Every structure is written in C-alpha cells, then in structure tokens.
Amino acid sequence: MITEKFIARLKVQPGKRFKLSDRSTTWAETKEVQRLAKNEFKKKAQASLRENLQSLSDAQDLLYADDRYSLLVIFQAMDAAGKDSTIKHVLSGVNPQGCQVFSFKQPSAEELDHDFLWRCTHCLPERGRIGIFNRSYYEEVLVVRVHPNLLEYQKLPPGPIDDSFWQARYDDINNFEKHLVRNGTHILKFFLHMSKDEQKKRFLERLDDPKKNWKFAAGDVVERQHWDEYMDAYEQALQATSTKHAPWHVIPADNQWATRMIVADVIAAKLRSLDLRYPEPDRTSFAEAREKLLTE
C-alpha cells in the first residue's frame, strides 16, 4: 500500500530545514493518493491495515525467536490526536508477551529526583520485544519547553534556561538513542500531526458523547490555548532530533483510519528490514528424543 518513496516523504530529513506547516494533516498527503476518491483510499487503507497486522504478528514472533534486537516505538502528539487508538489497533494482533506499552504522564517525586531520561530508561524493551512509549522523554523538550516553570521541580544545578539549555537536551537525547541503536534497540518515532480544527472537533465529541466523556479533561482545553507554542516546540524538537539512526515520521492524523494504516506499514517495513531469522537448533539429540516419544 505504501511505497518506500511515500515513507521517505513522512520522515524529517536530518540536517534539513523542516516546517510543520509544510506537512499535511489529512489522508491526501501526496498527488498519487489525491487521485483516489476518499472512500476508495479508505477501503484500500483498511485492507492494507489487515495485511500488516498479520505481517506484524509474524514479524514479532520472529523478533522474539531471533532474540538479538528490540524495537522501540515512540508516539508523540497533541491531545486527542489518536495515540491510544493507534496503539490499540496497530498492535491488536501482536502477542502480548512480546509487546510492552508504557504511558508517561506527570512525573512522580522519585522520577523528579533523577535525570530526565531515567524514568524511560528502565522501561526500555529487552531483546526480542517491541516497546511502545505513549509520550516519552520528549515531553522534556515539549511540555517543559512550553511551561519552563516545570523545571523548578527538577532541582537542576543553577544555570540559564536559554537556547543552549534546550540544545543540550537535544544532544542528550540524540546520544542516548545512538547508544540504544548501537546495542540492538531500533527506534521508530511518530508524531501524529493533527490540525487545530480537528482537535476542536474531537474535544466537542468527548463532551457530547457519553461514551467519550471519560476522555475529557479540562486541562486539555487549557493546553490548547498554547497551540502555537507547542507547534514551535515540536518543530524545533523534531528537526533537532531526527537522525539517520532514529528518524521522526510525521503522520497525518486528521483521519484515524489513514493514521493506523500508515503507522502499521512503517512498523512492518522496519521489522522486515532487520536481519531476523530463527535460531538453528542443535539437531544431534533429535533422533534420541523422537525415539523416546514414539516408544512411550
């Protein structure tokens, strides 16, 4: 369904100028897709998702058996962009024993007593597993950048909170991710790119639909008032931390069926690109074991 050329378009190219306003938030991301009717593309997307769910299930079994690599998938987005539903649908066919999902919300007192990477570090996936971060250490250059007063709770050494401070955090993240990749943890990073109008629509749905009331939090509307500041923080963070070994993918998120299809396709393509294979068993004892079983 998705070509390598299409996936390349979604990436934030390392070292190149990047503007979020240049990226589409809708399903009609490219001219070749725009030539399809929306309903036609939606049907193709849903069929592609089903195929990729099976592909992901098979690849995850092989990843577990191979036991040399792990995959870390990071989701970042504004509220209501569909992180939870994307994770739910894309990983619905994956063996729960081979997948771990962690959500990072407001840090605890213990977490604030450590460096900003600590609380995510001990949640990293072990070899053979897929780890999902619903938000991550990137909150420290997103939410915290929009609300720098939060740094007061981190009890940092004295120093100016200027551009060099944030650049140092970007450097720390890049070095951390480079270390992970060198040691066998491959990283996929997704920013679910939703328009401000679509977020408003989804917030109103949460207010109007009793089944979605539980999703609504008054703080979400407060944070919405900082939309432009968040877009600026995301733009800077994605450009500074999209690297060859851990690139960012900007995923159109106004249409959830398209978001799920694209994310599943990118993850499946990544797993297929790894040199995964079943370990060769020691066959010397096979004949003896077979004989014992047959003569029971």
C-alpha positions in Angstrom: 0.0 0.0 0.0 2.8 2.4 0.9 6.0 2.7 -1.1 9.4 3.4 0.3 9.1 6.8 -1.5 6.0 7.6 0.5 7.6 6.6 3.8 10.6 8.8 2.9 8.2 11.7 2.4 6.9 11.2 6.0 10.4 11.5 7.5 12.0 14.6 8.9 15.3 14.6 7.0 18.3 15.0 9.3 20.1 18.3 8.8 17.5 19.8 6.5 15.1 22.7 7.2 11.8 21.5 8.4 8.4 23.3 8.8 5.4 21.6 10.2 3.2 23.9 8.2 4.5 22.2 5.0 3.2 18.8 6.1 -0.4 17.7 5.5 -2.6 16.6 8.4 -5.1 14.7 6.1 -5.2 11.5 4.2 -4.5 13.3 0.9 -0.7 13.5 1.6 0.6 13.0 -2.0 -0.7 13.7 -5.5 -0.8 9.9 -6.2 -3.1 9.5 -3.3 -5.2 12.6 -4.1 -6.1 10.9 -7.4 -8.1 8.3 -5.5 -11.5 9.1 -4.1 -11.6 9.3 -0.3 -13.8 6.2 0.1 -11.6 4.2 -2.4 -8.5 5.1 -0.5 -10.2 4.3 2.8 -11.1 0.8 1.7 -7.5 0.3 0.4 -6.1 1.6 3.7 -8.3 -0.8 5.8 -7.3 -3.7 3.7 -3.6 -2.7 4.0 -4.0 -2.5 7.8 -5.4 -6.0 7.9 -2.5 -7.3 5.9 0.0 -5.5 8.0 -1.5 -6.8 11.3 -0.7 -10.3 10.2 2.7 -9.3 9.0 3.4 -7.6 12.3 2.3 -10.7 14.2 4.6 -12.9 12.1 7.5 -10.5 12.4 7.1 -10.1 16.2 7.3 -13.9 16.6 10.5 -13.9 14.6 11.9 -10.9 16.5 11.3 -12.9 19.7 12.9 -16.0 18.4 15.9 -14.2 17.0 16.5 -12.5 20.4 19.1 -10.1 19.1 17.2 -6.9 18.5 14.3 -5.0 20.1 12.1 -2.3 18.7 11.2 0.9 20.5 8.2 2.8 19.0 7.7 6.3 20.3 4.4 8.3 19.9 4.2 12.0 20.5 1.2 14.2 19.6 -1.2 16.9 20.9 -4.1 15.8 23.0 -6.8 13.9 21.0 -4.5 13.1 18.1 -5.2 9.4 18.5 -2.1 7.9 20.2 -4.1 5.4 22.3 -6.4 4.2 19.5 -3.5 3.9 17.0 -1.6 1.8 19.5 -4.7 -0.3 20.2 -5.5 -1.0 16.5 -1.9 -1.4 15.2 -0.9 -3.8 17.9 -4.1 -5.8 18.2 -2.6 -8.9 16.5 0.7 -8.9 18.4 1.3 -11.4 21.1 1.0 -9.6 24.4 4.1 -11.5 25.7 6.2 -9.8 23.1 5.0 -6.3 23.5 5.1 -3.7 26.3 3.2 -0.4 26.4 4.2 2.4 28.7 2.4 5.8 29.1 4.3 8.7 30.6 2.3 11.3 32.4 3.2 13.8 35.1 6.5 12.6 36.7 6.5 11.3 40.3 8.6 12.7 43.1 11.0 9.7 42.6 11.3 10.4 38.9 12.0 14.1 39.5 14.9 13.1 41.8 16.6 11.6 38.7 17.8 12.9 35.3 15.1 13.5 32.7 15.9 10.2 30.8 15.7 8.0 33.9 12.1 7.1 34.0 12.0 5.9 30.4 15.3 4.1 30.6 14.1 1.3 32.9 11.1 0.8 30.6 13.1 0.0 27.5 12.2 -3.2 25.7 14.5 -6.2 26.2 15.8 -8.1 23.2 13.1 -9.8 21.2 10.4 -7.5 22.3 8.5 -4.4 21.0 8.3 -1.5 23.4 5.7 1.3 22.9 6.1 4.7 24.6 2.9 6.7 24.7 4.7 10.0 25.2 8.3 9.8 26.3 11.4 11.7 27.4 10.5 14.1 24.5 8.0 15.7 26.9 11.0 17.3 28.5 11.6 19.4 25.3 7.9 19.9 24.5 5.6 20.4 27.5 8.5 21.6 29.7 9.7 24.0 27.0 6.2 25.5 26.7 5.9 25.6 30.5 9.5 26.2 31.7 8.3 26.8 35.2 8.1 23.0 35.5 11.9 22.9 35.6 11.7 24.3 39.1 10.6 20.8 40.3 13.5 19.1 38.7 16.0 20.7 41.1 18.6 21.2 38.4 22.0 22.8 39.0 21.9 26.6 38.6 22.3 28.0 35.0 20.4 29.9 32.4 17.4 28.4 30.7 18.2 29.6 27.2 18.6 28.1 23.7 21.8 26.3 24.8 19.9 24.6 27.6 17.4 23.1 25.1 20.1 22.2 22.6 22.0 20.3 25.4 18.8 18.3 26.0 18.5 17.5 22.3 22.1 16.4 22.3 21.5 14.2 25.3 18.5 12.6 23.5 20.5 12.0 20.3 23.4 10.4 22.1 21.0 8.2 24.2 19.2 7.0 21.1 22.5 6.4 19.2 23.7 4.3 22.2 20.4 2.2 22.0 20.7 1.6 18.3 24.4 0.5 18.6 23.3 -2.0 21.2 20.4 -3.5 19.2 17.4 -1.4 20.0 15.9 0.0 16.8 13.8 3.1 17.1 10.8 4.4 15.3 9.4 7.8 16.2 5.9 9.0 15.2 4.5 12.5 15.5 0.8 12.3 14.9 0.1 15.6 13.0 -3.4 16.8 13.7 -4.9 20.2 12.7 -6.2 22.5 15.3 -9.7 22.3 13.8 -9.7 18.5 14.1 -8.7 18.7 17.7 -11.6 21.1 18.4 -14.0 18.6 16.7 -12.7 15.7 18.8 -12.9 17.7 22.1 -16.5 18.5 21.3 -17.2 14.8 20.6 -15.8 14.0 24.1 -18.2 16.5 25.6 -21.2 15.3 23.6 -20.8 11.5 23.6 -21.4 9.9 27.0 -19.1 7.0 26.0 -16.3 9.5 25.4 -16.9 11.8 28.5 -14.3 10.0 30.5 -11.6 11.0 28.0 -12.2 14.7 28.5 -10.1 16.7 30.9 -10.4 20.5 31.5 -6.7 20.8 31.3 -6.8 19.7 27.6 -8.6 22.9 26.7 -6.2 25.0 28.7 -3.2 23.5 26.9 -5.0 24.1 23.6 -4.5 27.9 24.2 -0.8 27.2 23.8 -1.2 25.6 20.4 1.2 27.9 18.5 3.9 27.5 21.3 3.5 23.7 21.1 3.8 23.7 17.3 7.0 25.7 17.6 8.4 23.4 20.3 7.5 20.3 18.1 9.1 21.8 15.1 12.3 22.6 16.8 12.5 19.2 18.6 11.7 17.1 15.5 14.3 19.0 13.5 17.0 18.7 16.2 16.4 15.0 17.0 15.6 13.4 13.7 18.7 11.4 12.9 19.7 8.7 10.4 19.6 6.1 13.1 16.3 7.3 14.7 14.3 9.5 12.3 11.0 11.1 13.0 7.9 10.3 10.9 5.2 13.0 10.7 2.0 11.1 10.3 -1.2 12.8 9.0 -3.7 12.3 11.9 -6.9 14.0 10.9 -8.2 10.7 9.6 -7.6 7.9 12.1 -8.1 5.1 9.6 -5.2 6.6 7.5 -3.0 7.1 10.6 -3.4 3.5 11.6 -2.6 2.1 8.2 0.5 4.3 7.7 1.9 3.5 11.2 1.3 -0.2 10.8 3.0 -0.1 7.4 6.1 1.7 8.6 6.5 -0.7 11.6 6.1 -3.7 9.4 8.6 -2.4 6.9 11.1 -1.7 9.7 10.8 -5.3 11.0 11.2 -6.7 7.5 14.4 -4.7 7.1 16.1 -6.4 10.1 18.2 -9.5 9.6 15.8 -11.7 11.6 16.0 -15.4 11.5 15.0 -18.4 13.6 18.0 -19.8 15.6 19.4 -23.0 14.3 18.6 -25.8 16.8 21.1 -28.5 18.0 19.7 -31.4 16.0 22.1 -34.0 17.5 19.6 -35.0 20.1 16.5 -35.0 17.8 16.8 -38.7 16.9 17.0 -39.8 20.6 14.1 -37.6 21.6 12.0 -38.8 18.7 12.7 -42.4 19.7 11.7 -41.8 23.3 8.5 -40.2 22.4 7.5 -42.9 20.0 8.2 -45.7 22.4 6.3 -44.2 25.4 
